[in-house]
Amino acid sequence: MAPISGKPMDVIKKILSVHVILDYYDDKKFQNMRNQNVTVTTLFQASGQAKGQEGFLKLTDLSTGAVTFTSASDPNGAGADLVKPV
């Protein structure tokens, strides 16, 4: 959270709203992805403030069974891996 500390509140809201997927995903749904890419909508996209692909995330099922989350607007940028479902 340190990188967004001190940012204006509207910027923080945009950043956090990208982390809210507007669909339900559980372990079984991730397992059924099997070597697929899925683009999902976030709260930021639904807000109407996103430009282009900014409010979408790309979920990629790796052959190892892991799932990676990247920005649909910058799929080569930094991403995050699903460690385990909670």
C-alpha positions in Angstrom: 0.0 0.0 0.0 3.0 2.3 0.4 3.1 3.2 -3.3 -0.4 4.8 -3.1 0.1 6.4 0.2 -0.3 10.2 0.0 -2.0 10.0 -3.4 -5.3 12.0 -3.8 -8.4 10.1 -2.7 -9.8 9.9 -6.2 -6.7 8.2 -7.4 -6.7 5.7 -4.5 -10.4 4.9 -5.3 -9.5 4.2 -8.9 -6.6 2.0 -8.0 -8.6 0.0 -5.5 -11.6 -0.4 -7.8 -9.4 -2.2 -10.3 -9.0 -4.9 -7.6 -12.7 -5.7 -7.5 -13.8 -8.2 -10.1 -17.5 -8.1 -11.0 -17.9 -11.8 -11.2 -17.6 -14.7 -8.8 -14.4 -16.9 -9.0 -13.7 -19.8 -6.8 -11.1 -22.5 -6.9 -13.3 -24.7 -9.1 -13.9 -22.0 -11.6 -10.1 -21.3 -11.8 -9.4 -25.0 -12.3 -11.9 -25.1 -15.2 -10.0 -22.4 -17.1 -7.4 -24.9 -18.2 -4.9 -23.1 -20.4 -7.3 -20.2 -21.2 -7.1 -16.5 -21.1 -10.2 -14.8 -19.6 -10.9 -11.0 -19.6 -12.9 -9.9 -16.6 -14.6 -6.6 -15.8 -13.6 -4.6 -12.6 -15.5 -2.1 -10.6 -13.3 0.6 -12.2 -14.6 -0.3 -15.7 -18.2 -0.3 -14.4 -17.6 3.2 -13.0 -17.4 4.7 -16.5 -14.1 6.4 -15.7 -11.9 3.8 -17.4 -10.4 4.5 -20.8 -10.1 1.7 -23.3 -9.1 -1.5 -21.6 -8.0 0.1 -18.3 -10.9 -1.4 -16.3 -10.4 -5.0 -17.4 -8.1 -7.7 -16.1 -6.7 -10.6 -18.0 -6.7 -13.9 -16.1 -4.3 -16.5 -17.5 -4.3 -20.1 -16.5 -0.7 -21.3 -16.7 0.0 -25.0 -17.5 1.2 -25.4 -13.9 -2.3 -24.8 -12.6 -1.4 -21.3 -11.4 -3.5 -18.3 -12.4 -1.9 -14.9 -13.3 -3.8 -11.6 -13.2 -2.5 -8.8 -15.5 -4.0 -5.5 -16.7 -5.8 -6.0 -20.1 -4.5 -2.5 -21.1 -0.9 -3.6 -20.4 -0.7 -7.4 -20.4 3.2 -7.2 -20.4 3.2 -5.1 -17.3 3.5 -6.3 -13.7 1.0 -8.9 -12.7 0.0 -11.0 -9.7 -0.3 -14.7 -9.2 -3.0 -16.5 -7.4 -1.4 -18.1 -4.4 -4.4 -19.9 -3.0 -8.1 -19.2 -2.7 -9.4 -17.8 0.6 
